[in-house]
Amino acid sequence: MTADGKTTRRGTAASVIIIVLIAACFTLGCLGGDKPSEEAPKTSSGTWVPPERAYVKSIDTSRLLLGAPSDAAITIFNNGNETVMKERIVMTAVAVKMDDWKVNMALKTKSEEEKTETYELEFDEQIKSEESCTLAAEFNLPAKIETDIGKVSISGIYHATIKVYADDTLIGTKEMDLHLKE
């Protein structure tokens, strides 16, 4: 057997392994983008049909900043028959990687609990059937925090989970990575 024959076999084997891994990732959901928190109904043409209850229409976190009052906009559409009387938003943020390398090194010594912050906001907007409402989840996140070594920037990447409730029923969950800056 020649050296070229061995290279060809190794290249073919590597290609097969890569194709199998990609197919497994698509099947298990690790590739392919966000998936709804529940299987949404679809028409025969495959288009999404909104559920017959309140649901989260959109979540916009593009205006979240550190060191200044800012907000995330959550839009709820009520596709049900009952008026929604109260809403609750729970956002959990876990620090993943800080922009400042020294702070990032210190972050690696912290427990998951120390890296995690949870914010809970309640609203009492009345959202009637077939109406939508945009809620402004307002935050005043600090740009720097006091530590043993003085004030340090908390600019960095955070893994955020936002859960939205209408009348104490979970109607949507969104997970995302946010790069928060001043």
Long-range contacts (C-beta under 8 A, 24 or more apart in sequence): 34-174, 34-175, 37-170, 37-172, 37-173, 50-77, 50-79, 51-79, 52-79, 52-80, 52-81, 53-78, 53-79, 53-80, 53-169, 53-171, 54-78, 54-79, 54-80, 54-84, 54-127, 54-166, 54-167, 54-169, 54-171, 55-79, 55-171, 55-172, 56-164, 56-171, 56-172, 56-174, 57-132, 59-162, 59-164, 59-172, 59-174, 61-160, 61-162, 61-176, 61-178, 64-139, 64-141, 64-178, 64-180, 65-141, 65-180, 65-181, 65-182, 66-141, 66-142, 66-143, 66-153, 66-154, 66-155, 66-180, 66-181, 66-182, 67-141, 67-142, 67-143, 67-144, 67-182, 68-140, 68-182, 69-138, 69-139, 69-140, 70-138, 70-139, 70-140, 70-141, 71-136, 71-137, 71-138, 71-139, 72-136, 72-137, 72-139, 72-162, 73-134, 73-135, 73-136, 73-137, 74-134, 74-135, 74-137, 74-162, 74-164, 75-132, 75-133, 75-134, 75-135, 76-127, 76-132, 76-133, 76-134, 76-135, 76-164, 76-166, 76-171, 77-131, 77-132, 78-127, 78-128, 78-129, 78-130, 78-131, 78-132, 78-133, 78-166, 79-129, 79-130, 80-129, 81-129, 82-129, 82-167, 83-126, 83-127, 83-128, 83-129, 84-125, 84-126, 84-127, 84-166, 84-167, 85-124, 85-126, 85-167, 86-122, 86-123, 86-124, 86-125, 86-166, 86-167, 86-168, 87-122, 87-123, 87-124, 87-125, 87-127, 87-133, 87-135, 87-164, 87-165, 87-166, 88-120, 88-121, 88-122, 88-123, 88-164, 88-165, 88-168, 89-120, 89-121, 89-123, 89-135, 89-137, 89-162, 89-163, 89-164, 89-165, 90-118, 90-119, 90-120, 90-121, 90-162, 90-163, 90-165, 91-118, 91-119, 91-120, 91-121, 91-137, 91-160, 91-161, 91-162, 91-163, 92-116, 92-117, 92-118, 92-119, 92-160, 92-161, 93-117, 93-118, 93-119, 93-158, 93-159, 93-160, 93-178, 94-158, 94-159, 94-160, 95-154, 95-156, 95-157, 95-158, 96-156, 96-157, 96-158, 96-159, 96-177, 97-156, 97-157, 98-153, 98-154, 98-155, 98-156, 98-157, 99-153, 99-155, 99-156, 99-181, 100-152, 100-153, 100-155, 100-156, 102-152, 103-152, 103-153, 103-154, 103-156, 104-156, 106-147, 106-152, 127-166, 141-180, 143-182, 153-182, 154-180, 155-180, 155-181, 155-182, 156-180
